Amino acid sequence: MTRRTVRIAMNGVTGRMGYRQHLVRSLLAIREQGGLDLGGGETVWPEPVLVGRREDALRDIARRHGLTEWSTDLDSVLDATGSGRVDIYFDAQVTPARPAALKRAIAAGKHIYAEKPTATDLAGALELARLADEAGVRHGVVQDKIFLPGLRKLKRLVDSGFFGRVLSVRGEFGYWVFEGDWQEAQRPSWNYRAEDGGGITVDMFPHWDYLLHELFGRVTSVFAQTATHVPQRWDERGAPYRATADDAAYAVFQLDGGIVAQINSSWAVRVARQELVEFQVDGVLGSAVAGLRHCRAQHRSATPRPVWNPDQPTTEPFGDQWQEIPDNDEFDNGFKAQWELFLRHVALGEPYRWDLLAGARGVQLAELALRSSAEGRRLNVPELTL
Ligand SMILES: NC(=O)c1ccc[n+]([C@@H]2O[C@H](COP(=O)([O-])OP(=O)(O)OC[C@H]3O[C@@H](n4cnc5c(N)ncnc54)[C@H](O)[C@@H]3O)[C@@H](O)[C@H]2O)c1
C-alpha cells in the first residue's frame, strides 16, 4: 500500500464549519479510516495545516487532535516549499475574508476548496472561477446538502422516474434563532449584519441553487420577498446590536422544464416539521417529502381522495399515508463525502462539477433574489459562462 500525503492549509478552522464539519467530521475522519482508498493499493493521507488569526486557539485544536502544524501567517504557508509545501488551500472563514485569501492561494498555484458563498458578489465569484481556470488549479465549492441521506433518497426517486413529470417543489427551511438576550443565540452574530456578510439569502440561496439544479433543473427566474423580522439581537459578548441583514426570505423560482419551486427560509420561525428543512415534490405519478435524513413518498395508486367539506372533521390520517424510503445504502457525513470526491479529483483528475463556477451560480442567485426583493419584481437568471 503506498500512501500519498496531501497537505491542506485549512483557514477558518476555529469556526463552526471549519472545525466541526471540515476538520473533525471530514479530514480527521478520513485519517481515522486509514486515509482515502484510491484503489490499486494507493491511499491519500490528508495532512491539515491549521491557519487562523489566533495562535492559542490553533495550538489548542492541534494539541487536541494530535496535529503538529499551525500558523497565523497565511503567506508563509502558501509560499512554503519542499516538505512544507501545501497542495490544497481550504477556506471556511467568514465570507468577506474569503475572496482575497482565495486569490492569494490561486496565485500561489494551490488547488482550491472553499465554503459557500465563495464571494460577496457575482463579479467577485466569477473572477475567482476565471483566475483558478487560468492558473490551471483544481477547484471545488462545498455543496453538502446533495450528499445528505434524505436528499440522496429523493434523487433516487427522481432518477427512477417515480414522479413522472415533476410539477412543483415546496421547501421549508428554518428554525428559531434566539435573539441572544435571555437565551444565547445559536448562530454567530455576523450572520445578522449585512456589512459583515450576513443574511439568510446569501447564506441559503447558494444551497437552493445547486439543490434545485442537481435534482430538477437550472433555475431560470426568481422572485423573492426578504424581511428582517427581528431587528435587534445580542452578540457573543451580550451587547445589543441592530440586525441589518435579512433573517427571512420567501422565494418563488422557475426551473428549466416549467417546474415551479417555492422555498421559505427563515431564522424567525418555530419548527412544526419533522426536520429543519423539508422539500415536498409533486409529480404526476407520485409525490415525496424529503428532509436531511428521511424521505417519504406517496404513489398515485395510494393517493387518498379528500373532498373539501369544512362542516366535517378530517377523517383521513394524511400524515400516515406516506411510505418511508429505505436507506438501501450507507450514508456518510455529507461534508466528508464531498471532500473524498474532491481529494480524488485532485489525486486522480476524476471529473468534479461542484467547482468555482457552480459556486458563482449560487452567489448569482442570492444577489438576484436580494435585487428582486428590493425592486419588487421577478428577475431572470442568466446562464453563467466564464
Ligand atoms: N455549507 C454549509 O452548510 C454552511 C453552514 C454554515 C456556514 N457556512 C459558511 O461557512 C463560513 C463560516 O461560517 P461559520 O458559521 O463557521 O462562522 P464562524 O463565525 O463560526 O467562523 C468563522 C471563521 O472565520 C474566522 N474569522 C472571523 N472573522 C474574520 C475576519 N474578519 N477575518 C478573517 N477570519 C475571520 C473565525 O476566526 C472563524 O475561524 C461562512 O462563509 C458561511 O457562509 C456554510
The ligand as an ORCA input file, in Angstrom:
! r2SCAN-3c Opt
* xyz 0 1
  N     -22.100     24.579      3.999
  C     -22.895     24.948      4.991
  O     -23.899     24.318      5.265
  C     -22.548     26.165      5.808
  C     -23.203     26.362      7.024
  C     -22.856     27.475      7.792
  C     -21.895     28.369      7.339
  N     -21.291     28.159      6.139
  C     -20.278     29.111      5.619
  O     -19.054     28.881      6.308
  C     -18.386     30.118      6.575
  C     -18.082     30.189      8.080
  O     -19.295     30.153      8.810
  P     -19.330     29.694     10.352
  O     -20.766     29.526     10.680
  O     -18.367     28.609     10.553
  O     -18.803     31.038     11.047
  P     -17.925     31.201     12.381
  O     -18.146     32.612     12.819
  O     -18.199     30.115     13.344
  O     -16.420     31.011     11.877
  C     -15.791     31.962     11.070
  C     -14.293     31.686     10.965
  O     -13.702     32.803     10.295
  C     -12.767     33.460     11.180
  N     -12.983     34.905     11.072
  C     -13.906     35.630     11.699
  N     -13.796     36.941     11.355
  C     -12.784     37.005     10.497
  C     -12.175     38.065      9.801
  N     -12.617     39.311      9.910
  N     -11.146     37.771      9.004
  C     -10.698     36.504      8.883
  N     -11.261     35.432      9.534
  C     -12.284     35.695     10.328
  C     -13.077     32.988     12.572
  O     -11.918     33.062     13.369
  C     -13.582     31.582     12.321
  O     -12.492     30.700     12.196
  C     -19.293     31.222      6.070
  O     -18.847     31.668      4.822
  C     -20.654     30.545      5.917
  O     -21.401     31.101      4.849
  C     -21.605     27.081      5.386
*
